Structure formats: C-alpha cells, structure tokens
Amino acid sequence: MRILVAGGTGVIGSRVVPLLTAAGHDVIATSRSADRLLPALAAGAERAVMDARDAASVDSAVDSARPDAIIHLLTDLATEDFVGNSHLRIVGTRNLVAAAERAGVTRMVAESIAWVGEPDAEPGDESVTFARDPDTDESLFPAVESLENAVLSLENGVVLRMGMLYGRGTWFGRGGRIHDRAEEGTVVATVRHTSFVHVDDAALAVVKALDWPSGIVNIVDDDPVDAEEWAPELVWAAGGDETRLAVRATGRASTNARAAELGWVPEHPTWRDGPFDLV
C-alpha cells in the first residue's frame, strides 16, 4: 500500500516508518520540519512537510501522497503543552479526516489514550464510558473523544487506545521528562490506575492495525498497576531515593483481550521486566 504517516517523526512514528518500508509499503512521512524527516528518508520513505492545523496544508499533503491508508500519530507534547496537544487532536484530526474523505481514503489508524474511562479500580475494556468526573482533566478527554469520533466516522477507521508509553525516547526513558524528575525522587502520575505499553509494542500494533476491522482497540501490556506501586520502582530504576508521588487523576487501567484476539501480543508483557527500559 501507499501509506501516509502523519507524525512520522514522533516517538511512535519514527519506529512505524521503517517497519512499514521494510514490509514493502510505499511510505510518505509528514512533519512540520523538513529536517526532522531526514531519518524517514534514510529508512526509505518519501517526505511531506505538513502542518496539521492548516487544512490547506493537509489537503495538499494527502492529494500529493495519493495514499491507500493514513496513519494518524500527531501529537504536540515536546514542551508538555497539553492544551496545544488537545487543540491538535481536535483540529488536526478534523483536517486529516476531511482530507481523507475528499481523497476517497477510507482506512485510517489513529493513536488515542487508554485512560479515558470513568475512574474505577477494575481494568476496563473498549466499551468503557468516557470519563465525565471532575477528577479528570477537562481539556483532555473532550479532545480525545473528538479525535475518536472523527476517525470512527470513516468506513475503516481504527482507534488504538495506547497505554502509558515507556522505553527509549519516551518521557519514561533516560533523558525523558518523567525520568529526569524521578532521578530527584519526584513522580507526577497522570492517573493512579495505570496501564503501560512499551513503545516498540505500540509501533507493532500500529502496523498490524492496518489489517484490523473498524473500531477501538486497547493497546496495553498484561500488567495493570497502581501508581503507588510503579512510582517507587521508577525512582529506583532512575537512580533516585525516596519517592514523592503526586497523582493528577484516579483514572482507569485497561484490558488487552481484544488486541490479543486480533493477533497482537506484546513482546514486553509487563513494565517490570526493565523496569521501564530506561536505556
């Protein structure tokens, strides 16, 4: 296939692009910066400079690429700008879906997040109700819901609800924001009830999802855990000492039975094996 990877230079996209080219696909990777696309070129992909917030830019990239499928991995979290990232989820997704519809592209695989369910200590499946509790970040969940609804409006839209990403290049990896704070003993957990997924496993799920039926699939490991348990392990792995834990929201962990039915089995079934694969 010809596959447009929107966000082909991010922590997942930079892994997905070489997996796709190695499998024989024609890949077009996008970024707002041409320089950031050099690794994608080295992996055998074409490059397209695209600003997802600009509808004309998205239309031009999709029209030029003539893709059979689009992979949506757009994020804006380099500076922890959660409001900007939420804006990108809404506007960027709307522009990408509209361009796909105009170009006759019906297949899209999009990255979402797994901790969207109403707070509960029991891990949930893909049918969980979106959180409406004041314990949640008001700017986060409406944007995620908007992204998911837009992608699922396509005939072959697949939404991957990713767990907390860890591994090289993530915030949990060495040099990442969460890791650096953990070195000093401080952990700020997004949610108390947590599901993780190794970033390499997440990338493999994206590639597999090109053949999956439309719908939502949780991409998480086999080991949901409470922040009070994983935070001290992260601090220890990062070389810190006493743990000072703050939790933003209760949240909810997720199950991965649906992904297993579709043939995705994580090579890192638990975050404990690393722990957190910091190198």
Disulfide bonds with the S-S distance in Angstrom:
none
